[in-house]
């Protein structure tokens, strides 16, 4: 048993581990209950987000229990969904992670972090990094002009993303294979613009992965998926 598992076991004595999707109490080393593993709205790999992204991955549709987990994390400021989401994304990205040089989380604006207390994508990237040993690097920064993307239509999302994000000059992305990490993708505007900026900064290849893809624009096919313990 490693240090992380010992910590989780001790912590669960005071605060029982719960499934991020339905809140059922589960064992300290589990990340999702058996029922949710069976009935989450899984999706396949999606192709064609933009020319700047080589491959795009999503675990679930942004619906049903998957939507509940995101809301618990982002609106109710709960941390424990990060563990389940991070594990699922790691499982999905196993092959991609074998050749990736770094994980790059899509950053939140200052006000979002101030209100929530954390950046969901950053915590998820750290969980994937823990399992894969692929470093999570803050290679993208946000300037003070960023507006909330959810309040904008697709055209304005693209323009907002172009002026909101920039490549961290301290991050070495030249000739690197990068996986962008985010919690939810709606139109793909944000990750597409960020991917293009990374490629302009010298990145060799940029893929993108999210936990959930909104249903209305998604053409991903539902399927069942098995989970392996790490």
N, C-alpha and C positions, 0 to 999 in steps of 0.2 A: 504494500500500500504506500503510495507516494505522499508527499506533504500536502498536496492539494486535496487528495481523498481523505486524509486524516482531518484536515480543516473542515471539509464538508460534513463529515460524520459528526464531529464535535458540535458544529453549528446547528445541525439538524436536531440535536437533543433539546435545544431551546426553541428553535424555530423549524418545525418539521418541513422537509422538502416537499414542494407542491408542483404538480403538473402545471406548466405555464398556460395551458390551453383550457383546462377545466377546473383547476384548483384542487383536484383530488390529491391527497397525501400519498407520496410515493417514497421508495427507498432513497437514502442519501446519495447513492451513486447512479440513480436514474435521472433522465432528463425529460421524460415524457411518459404518461401512463399508456397501458396497452390499448385502451379504447381509442385514445386520440391518434396513436400510431396507425390504427386501422381506418379512421374516418376523417382525417385531415384532408382538405382539398388539394392534393398534390398536383404538381404540374411537371411537364417535361421541359427539356432545354428549348429556349426560344431563340430563333435566328432572325436577324434583320432589324435590330433596333436602330443601328446607324452604321455608316461606313467606318467610323472611328473605333468601333468596338468589334473585336474579332469574334467573340462568343459571349452569349448572354445566358445566365442561369437564374432560375427562380425555384424555390422550394414549393411554395403553395400559391394558390389564388388568394387574394386579399378578401376573404369571405369566411363565414362560419367561425370555427374555433381559431383559425389562424388570425382572423381579424381581431378577435377577443384578446389574443396574446399581445398583439401590437398595441392595442389601446391600453392594456394594463401597463405596458412598458412606457409608452409615450404620454398618456394622459393621466394615469394614476401613479406614475413615477416609480413603478415597481422594477426591481433589478432582476428578480429570479427568472423572468422570461428570457433574459439574455443567455442563460445557460442552455436552455433547450434549443433556442434559435441558433446559437453558435454551434452546437453539436450537429444539428440537422444540416447546416450550411457546410460544415466540415465534411460530412458524409457525402454530400452532393458534389463537393469540389475535390475529392481525393485525387483523381487523375490530374486535374488541372494544377493542383498544388505541388505535384512532383517536379514540375519544371518552372514554377513561378519564383521570381526573385523577391517579391514583396507584396503585401496586402496594403491597400490604401483606402482608408475609410472616407466616405463622403461627409465632410464636416457640417455641423449645424451652425446657425448664426449665434451671435453672442447672447441675444435675448432669449433664444430657445434654451440654451445651456443654463442661463441664469434662472429661468423659470423651472426647468426640469431637474437641473443639478448634474446632468451628464449628457454625453452625446451617444445615442443608441448605436450608430454605426461604428463608432470608435470602440465601444465595449464589445460589440459583436466581433469586430476584427481581432481584438485581443483574445477572445475565446477561441476563434479559429486558429490563431497563432499559437495558442497554448497546445492545441492538439497536433498541429502540423509542424511546428517549429519554424514556419515561414514568418519572417519579421513583419510586424504591422508598423508602417511608417506614416507619419503625418506629412504626406507630400503635397497635400492640397490645403490651402488656407482660405479664409473668408474675409472679405473686406467689409467695411461699415455700410456699404450700399445695399446689402442683401435684403430682399423682401421675401416674405413667406411664399414659396412656390404654390402651395395648395390654394392660394387666393387668386391665382392667375390662370389665364387660358394658355393653350399650348404655345402660341406665338410669343406671348409675353414671358412665358417660362424660359424660352430659349434666350431671349434678350437679357432677362434677369440673371440667368446663369452665366452668361458671357461677362457681365460686369461684376458679378459677385465672387467668383472663384479665381484663384491664381496659384501657380505652382510654387511651393516653398523653395526659395533659392538655396536653402541649406540641405535640401533633399537631393540625393544623387539618383536621378531616374534615367540617366543616359544608358541606352542599350539594355534596359531592364524589361523583363516580362512582368507585368503588373496585373493584379486582380483588384478591381474597384469593389468595395463592399458598402452596401446600404441596406436599410431595413425594408423599405417599400419603394416600388417603382410604379409610377402612374403613366406618364407619356414617354419617359426615357430621355427627356430634354436635359436634365441635370447631368446624368452620367455620360451622355453623349458629348456634351460640351466639355466636361472635365477630361474625358478620354482624349478629345482632340487637343486640349491644352498640354496634356502629358506627352502626347506624340510629338507635338511641336517642340517640347522641351527635350526630345531625344529618346523617349521610351521606344523600345523595340516592338512591343505588342501590349495592348490593353484589352483585357476581358472584364466582364462585370458580373456580379452576383448579388442577388437580393433575397430576402426571406420571402417576400410576398409581391405578386404582380396584380395590379387591379384587373378585375374581370372584364370590364367593358371594352378595353382595348386589346386584351390578350387573346392570342390564337393558340395558346399552349394546350396540349392535350392532357386530360386527367389520367392519372395512372396510380397504381399502388407502388409502394417502395418499402424495402426492408431496412432495418437498422442493425448496425453492429456496435457492440460495446467497445470502448477504447480502454 
